Amino acid sequence: MNRLPDARVEELLARMAEVHVLVVGDLMLDRYITGSVERISPEAPVPVVRVEDESSAVGGAGNVAANVVSLGATCDVVGCVGQDEGGRLLRRTLEGEGVGTEGLVAAAERPTTVKTRVLARRQQVVRVDREVDEDVSEPLGRALSQAVAELAPRARVLVMEDYNKGVLVPAVIERVLGEASERGLPTVVDPKRLRFFDFGGATVFKPNAKELADALGEHLHPDDPAWMAATRRRLGCRNLLLTLGERGVALETERGEYIRVPTVARSVYDVSGAGDTVTAVVAVALAAGATAVEAAILANHAAAIEVGKAGVATVSPEEILGQHRSFQEALE
């Protein structure tokens, strides 16, 4: 079932304003230095970038949170920042997006993850990463787990966003799944390779094609319902949502439902952040009362919008409704 009535979409989008989300995972600060290039350095065969502008944006789990807020919902984040300028700027940027930052844990022993991109004529010249991606220490893990316990009572859905930067250690994963189980809340997981099989029981497990292929060590068969069902059982999740880039998404549910939702053909400018958008929409939609199938369809619409925007971007309910109508017309 790829078709949803307009009235149902409007109902779910309106309910999103009542949702509160808790996002737990790896926070990043994306910094952009833009300028022009007019010559090559005499010191080495590299371009000299004359800086014209600098800006910052939240990345990783912070981008999921920003997408949640853009949908009209409210959001808290739990994650780790350094006791440095990057951490202070990340906190201010999150707060500027309207995201709750009570769950930020400052760590003296590790820096804030900062990815600095130097751009000239809209082309990336170089990216500089400042990070420590080892697992957080046991005391830091306990502090993160405590923050989850304190903020979970506000939430209607819990999200784990893993970028393999060390926040989602087993103790934190167990606390999130435990709080969700105790409170009867759905969980949405965007995994990475390191602990791919540690999220058993998640309501929606949302890998992309490369992540799933790397984890399983085999070719994918997303168009085969039997393969999707077997893979879902192997992962131990209730619903498996596999994102396939320009090919849309495949979903296999605990109720035995299988759908393939294609994308509507449109220009693709930048795929950065599309996965974060899907994660946010699925989480908010589930908390608003959507089924897994409905959430997958709405998230696929949102991803089609996001990739049509330059850079990491968010999507509004009005844009999703417009995309839904375009999608319905394309199916006719």
Secondary structure, DSSP 8 states (H G I E B T S, - for coil): -----HHHHHHHHHHGGG-EEEEEE-EEEEEEEEEEEEEE-SSSSSEEEEEEEEEEEEEEHHHHHHHHHHTT-EEEEEEEEESSHHHHHHHHHHHHTT-EEEEEEEETTS---EEEEEEETTEEEEEEEE---S---HHHHHHHHHHHHHHGGG-SEEEEE--SSS---HHHHHHHHHHHHHHT--EEEE--GGGTTS-TT-SEE--BHHHHHHHHTS---TT-HHHHHHHHHHHT-SEEEEE-GGG-EEEEETTS-EEEE----------TTHHHHHHHHHHHHHHTT--HHHHHHHHHHHHHHHTTSSSS----HHHHHHHHHHHHHHH-
